[in-house]
Amino acid sequence: MEFYAGLDVSLEATNSCAVGGDGNVGRKAKLETNPDAIELFLAKWGIHLKRVSLEAFSSSAWLFTALAEKGLPMICRETRHAKAALNATLNKTRRNDVEGVAQMMRAGWFRVVLVKSESAQTLRALLVGRKTMLGKVLDLENMIRGLLRPFGLKVSEISVGRFDARVRDILAGKKESEAIVAPLLDARSAMRQRLAKLHRVAPTFDATVDDPARFKKSTNVGAHFGLTPRRYQSGQTDRIGNISKCGDELTRAMLYEAAIAILTRIPKNFKLRLWGLRLARKKGLKRAATAVARALAVLLHKIWIDGTTFRFGAGGKRGRVAAAM
């Protein structure tokens, strides 16, 4: 008989459950979150495992890879899909959850999540670090502004490059205030320098998609990043709502930021921008930017797949990407 195992993983402990093809529970255990301990528990039972599942979370790539290398038939399951199935359980406990996951593996009712490569995870860590550092730099700049306001000193709107000189200029002759703010300016300068180095490498789209072949159609990429509207149909009800906001938040934000830049900052006209501007006049800037972000995701995927280069004003399918959306 074939067996199906589910793993409910936390940082310290992992609950494991295996069910047979007849649906009966074969074995349960609470193990240390360690590939060797999990593999030993499943292997020494001497059963034929068809699927072993764990959900996507921060440490899933490490555990998935380690168990797969040990020869286990690993599957990384989609979290929201599994949660919807497990919500039917009367009492939500870890033991009940892991049994439910094992039953899902047996029934085949699950969605597989791609476990990204180590290079993609490294790029992802770089991007998250850059975002965090940028937030800290902005917090530091706002704190400096706040420290100066009680003394009637205003930095006002100024470019990033002139911020340091502006603050030191208005503090000239105020030794006590300068002694407080100067170390903060030095810290800001050091963080800005590090941020500039991180900013040179920002392949957000590349790090998130990792393998472009996992999308059968380029038009599926927009939905993957949560840039398509939700739809609810039941009986006579057919309602289209706001975008789903599923998938990777960082990539979605970067695509939206790029779309805003295309519509408001880039003076050069090309088909995607002209299409977005026409949409903005009808639907408003926010909706138009969302649509352009979705079209941009499709365009990036198409370029990645066939290895071409984007050309302003080019015809053919590159010019038809926006219209197809």
C-alpha positions as CSV (number, residue, x, y, z in Angstrom):
1,M,0.0,0.0,0.0
2,E,1.2,3.5,-0.8
3,F,1.4,6.0,2.0
4,Y,1.1,9.8,2.1
5,A,2.8,12.0,4.8
6,G,2.2,15.5,6.0
7,L,4.6,17.7,8.0
8,D,3.4,20.6,10.2
9,V,6.7,22.4,10.8
10,S,7.7,25.0,13.4
11,L,11.1,26.3,14.3
12,E,11.6,23.8,17.1
13,A,9.3,20.9,16.5
14,T,7.6,19.1,13.5
15,N,4.4,17.1,13.7
16,S,4.3,14.2,11.2
17,C,1.4,12.0,10.1
18,A,1.2,9.3,7.5
19,V,-2.0,7.8,6.1
20,G,-2.5,4.8,3.8
21,G,-4.2,4.7,0.5
22,D,-7.4,3.6,2.3
23,G,-7.4,6.8,4.4
24,N,-6.5,5.2,7.7
25,V,-3.9,6.9,9.9
26,G,-0.7,4.8,9.9
27,R,1.6,6.7,12.2
28,K,1.9,10.1,14.0
29,A,4.8,11.6,15.8
30,K,6.2,14.9,17.1
31,L,9.8,15.3,16.0
32,E,12.7,17.7,16.2
33,T,12.8,20.1,13.2
34,N,15.7,18.4,11.7
35,P,16.0,16.6,8.3
36,D,17.8,13.6,9.9
37,A,15.2,13.1,12.5
38,I,12.3,13.4,10.0
39,E,14.0,11.1,7.5
40,L,14.8,8.5,10.2
41,F,11.2,8.4,11.4
42,L,9.8,7.9,7.9
43,A,12.5,5.5,6.7
44,K,12.6,3.1,9.6
45,W,8.8,2.5,9.4
46,G,9.6,0.6,6.1
47,I,6.6,1.9,4.0
48,H,6.4,3.2,0.5
49,L,5.8,6.9,0.5
50,K,4.3,8.5,-2.5
51,R,4.1,12.1,-1.3
52,V,5.6,14.0,1.7
53,S,4.3,17.5,2.1
54,L,5.3,20.6,4.0
55,E,3.9,24.1,3.6
56,A,5.7,27.2,2.2
57,F,7.2,29.3,5.0
58,S,10.5,31.0,5.8
59,S,12.5,27.8,6.4
60,S,10.7,25.5,3.9
61,A,13.4,25.8,1.2
62,W,16.1,24.5,3.5
63,L,14.1,21.7,4.9
64,F,12.6,20.8,1.5
65,T,16.0,20.6,-0.2
66,A,17.5,18.5,2.6
67,L,14.7,16.0,2.7
68,A,14.6,15.7,-1.1
69,E,18.3,15.0,-1.2
70,K,17.6,12.1,1.2
71,G,15.3,10.6,-1.4
72,L,11.9,11.5,0.0
73,P,9.2,12.5,-2.6
74,M,8.8,16.0,-1.3
75,I,6.0,18.5,-2.2
76,C,5.8,22.1,-1.0
77,R,2.1,23.0,-0.7
78,E,0.4,26.4,-1.2
79,T,-0.5,27.9,2.3
80,R,-3.8,29.6,1.5
81,H,-5.2,26.6,-0.3
82,A,-4.3,24.3,2.6
83,K,-5.7,26.7,5.1
84,A,-9.1,26.8,3.3
85,A,-9.3,23.0,3.4
86,L,-8.2,22.7,7.1
87,N,-10.8,25.4,8.2
88,A,-13.4,22.7,8.1
89,T,-11.8,21.0,11.1
90,L,-13.8,21.5,14.3
91,N,-10.9,21.7,16.6
92,K,-7.7,23.3,15.2
93,T,-4.7,21.6,16.7
94,R,-1.4,20.7,15.2
95,R,-2.2,17.0,15.4
96,N,-5.5,17.6,13.5
97,D,-3.8,19.9,11.0
98,V,-1.0,17.4,10.1
99,E,-3.6,14.6,9.7
100,G,-5.6,16.8,7.4
101,V,-2.5,17.6,5.3
102,A,-1.8,13.9,5.0
103,Q,-5.3,13.3,3.8
104,M,-5.0,16.1,1.3
105,M,-1.9,14.4,-0.1
106,R,-3.8,11.2,-0.5
107,A,-6.7,12.9,-2.2
108,G,-4.5,14.9,-4.5
109,W,-6.3,18.1,-3.4
110,F,-3.3,20.5,-3.1
111,R,-1.4,23.1,-5.0
112,V,2.3,22.9,-5.5
113,V,4.6,25.9,-4.7
114,L,8.0,26.2,-6.5
115,V,10.9,26.0,-4.1
116,K,13.3,28.7,-5.3
117,S,16.9,28.1,-6.1
118,E,19.6,29.1,-3.7
119,S,20.7,32.0,-6.0
120,A,17.1,33.3,-6.1
121,Q,16.9,33.1,-2.3
122,T,20.2,35.0,-2.1
123,L,18.9,37.8,-4.3
124,R,15.7,37.9,-2.3
125,A,17.6,38.3,0.9
126,L,19.5,41.2,-0.7
127,L,16.3,42.9,-1.8
128,V,14.6,42.5,1.6
129,G,17.8,43.9,3.3
130,R,17.8,46.9,0.9
131,K,14.1,47.6,1.7
132,T,14.7,47.4,5.4
133,M,17.8,49.6,5.3
134,L,15.9,52.2,3.2
135,G,13.2,52.3,5.8
136,K,15.7,52.8,8.6
137,V,17.4,55.7,6.6
138,L,14.1,57.4,6.1
139,D,13.2,57.0,9.8
140,L,16.6,58.5,10.7
141,E,16.1,61.5,8.4
142,N,12.6,62.1,9.8
143,M,14.0,61.9,13.4
144,I,16.6,64.5,12.6
145,R,13.9,66.8,11.2
146,G,11.9,66.2,14.4
147,L,14.8,67.0,16.7
148,L,15.4,70.4,15.0
149,R,11.8,71.6,15.0
150,P,11.6,72.6,18.7
151,F,14.4,75.0,18.0
152,G,12.7,76.6,15.0
153,L,15.0,75.0,12.6
154,K,13.5,73.6,9.4
155,V,15.2,71.4,6.9
156,S,12.4,71.9,4.3
157,E,12.1,69.8,1.1
158,I,15.5,69.0,-0.1
159,S,17.2,66.4,-2.3
160,V,18.9,63.3,-0.7
161,G,22.3,64.5,-1.7
162,R,22.0,67.9,-0.1
163,F,20.3,66.8,3.2
164,D,23.6,66.5,5.2
165,A,25.0,69.8,4.1
166,R,21.6,71.6,4.7
167,V,21.4,70.2,8.3
168,R,25.0,71.1,9.1
169,D,24.4,74.6,7.7
170,I,21.4,75.4,9.8
171,L,23.2,74.0,12.9
172,A,26.2,76.3,12.4
173,G,27.0,78.1,15.7
174,K,24.7,75.9,17.8
175,K,27.3,73.7,19.4
176,E,24.9,71.8,21.8
177,S,22.5,70.9,19.1
178,E,25.3,70.1,16.6
179,A,26.8,67.7,19.2
180,I,23.5,65.8,19.3
181,V,22.7,65.7,15.6
182,A,26.2,65.2,14.1
183,P,26.6,61.6,15.1
184,L,23.1,60.9,13.6
185,L,24.2,62.5,10.3
186,D,27.4,60.4,10.3
187,A,25.2,57.3,10.8
188,R,22.9,58.4,8.0
189,S,25.8,59.0,5.6
190,A,27.2,55.5,6.3
191,M,23.8,53.8,5.8
192,R,23.3,55.8,2.5
193,Q,26.6,54.5,1.2
194,R,25.7,50.9,2.0
195,L,22.3,51.4,0.5
196,A,23.8,52.7,-2.8
197,K,25.8,49.5,-3.1
198,L,22.7,47.3,-2.5
199,H,20.7,49.4,-5.0
200,R,23.0,48.4,-7.8
201,V,21.5,44.9,-7.7
202,A,17.7,45.0,-7.7
203,P,16.5,42.1,-9.8
204,T,13.2,41.8,-7.9
205,F,11.3,40.2,-10.7
206,D,14.1,37.7,-11.4
207,A,14.4,36.6,-7.8
208,T,10.7,36.1,-7.4
209,V,9.9,34.2,-10.6
210,D,13.2,32.2,-10.5
211,D,12.1,29.8,-13.2
212,P,10.1,31.4,-16.0
213,A,9.1,28.0,-17.4
214,R,6.8,27.4,-14.5
215,F,4.2,29.7,-16.1
216,K,2.6,28.1,-19.1
217,K,1.3,31.5,-20.2
218,S,2.8,34.9,-19.6
219,T,-0.6,36.3,-18.8
220,N,-0.6,34.1,-15.7
221,V,2.2,36.2,-14.2
222,G,-0.1,39.1,-13.3
223,A,-2.4,36.9,-11.3
224,H,0.6,35.3,-9.5
225,F,1.6,38.7,-8.2
226,G,-1.9,39.6,-7.1
227,L,-2.5,42.2,-9.9
228,T,-5.8,40.8,-11.2
229,P,-9.2,41.5,-9.8
230,R,-11.0,39.2,-7.4
231,R,-14.2,37.7,-8.7
232,Y,-17.1,36.2,-6.7
233,Q,-19.9,34.3,-8.4
234,S,-22.7,32.5,-6.5
235,G,-26.3,32.1,-7.8
236,Q,-27.3,35.4,-9.4
237,T,-24.4,37.2,-7.8
238,D,-21.4,38.1,-10.1
239,R,-19.2,40.6,-8.4
240,I,-15.7,41.8,-9.5
241,G,-13.7,43.4,-6.8
242,N,-10.3,45.0,-6.2
243,I,-7.1,43.2,-7.1
244,S,-6.4,40.1,-5.0
245,K,-3.0,41.3,-3.7
246,C,-1.9,37.6,-3.5
247,G,1.7,36.6,-4.1
248,D,4.9,38.5,-3.4
249,E,4.2,42.0,-2.0
250,L,7.7,43.3,-2.7
251,T,7.5,42.4,-6.4
252,R,4.0,43.8,-6.7
253,A,5.1,47.1,-5.2
254,M,8.1,47.3,-7.5
255,L,6.0,46.7,-10.6
256,Y,3.5,49.4,-9.4
257,E,6.3,51.8,-8.8
258,A,7.7,51.2,-12.2
259,A,4.2,51.7,-13.7
260,I,3.9,55.0,-12.0
261,A,7.3,56.1,-13.4
262,I,6.2,55.0,-16.9
263,L,3.0,57.1,-16.7
264,T,4.3,60.2,-14.9
265,R,8.1,60.5,-15.3
266,I,9.2,59.0,-18.6
267,P,8.8,61.6,-21.3
268,K,9.4,59.2,-24.2
269,N,6.3,57.7,-25.7
270,F,5.9,54.0,-26.5
271,K,2.8,51.8,-26.8
272,L,2.6,50.6,-23.2
273,R,2.8,54.2,-21.9
274,L,0.3,55.5,-24.4
275,W,-2.1,52.7,-23.6
276,G,-1.7,53.4,-19.8
277,L,-2.3,57.2,-20.3
278,R,-5.5,56.5,-22.3
279,L,-6.7,54.2,-19.5
280,A,-5.7,56.9,-16.8
281,R,-8.0,59.4,-18.5
282,K,-10.9,56.9,-18.3
283,K,-10.3,55.1,-15.0
284,G,-7.9,57.3,-13.0
285,L,-4.1,57.0,-12.4
286,K,-4.2,54.3,-9.7
287,R,-6.3,51.8,-11.8
288,A,-4.2,52.6,-14.9
289,A,-1.0,52.1,-13.0
290,T,-2.2,48.7,-11.7
291,A,-3.1,47.7,-15.3
292,V,0.3,48.9,-16.6
293,A,2.0,47.0,-13.7
294,R,0.2,43.8,-14.8
295,A,1.1,44.4,-18.4
296,L,4.7,45.1,-17.4
297,A,4.9,41.7,-15.6
298,V,3.6,40.0,-18.7
299,L,6.1,41.8,-20.9
300,L,9.0,41.0,-18.7
301,H,8.1,37.4,-18.7
302,K,7.8,37.3,-22.5
303,I,11.2,39.0,-22.9
304,W,12.7,36.5,-20.4
305,I,11.3,33.5,-22.2
306,D,12.3,34.4,-25.8
307,G,15.5,36.3,-24.9
308,T,14.6,39.5,-26.8
309,T,15.3,43.1,-25.9
310,F,12.6,45.7,-25.3
311,R,12.7,48.5,-28.0
312,F,10.8,51.7,-27.7
313,G,8.2,51.9,-30.5
314,A,8.7,48.4,-31.7
315,G,5.8,46.7,-33.3
316,G,4.9,43.0,-33.3
317,K,4.0,41.2,-30.2
318,R,6.0,43.6,-28.0
319,G,3.6,46.3,-29.0
320,R,0.6,44.2,-28.5
321,V,1.3,43.1,-24.9
322,A,-0.5,46.1,-23.4
323,A,-3.5,45.8,-25.7
324,A,-3.8,42.1,-24.9
325,M,-4.2,42.9,-21.3
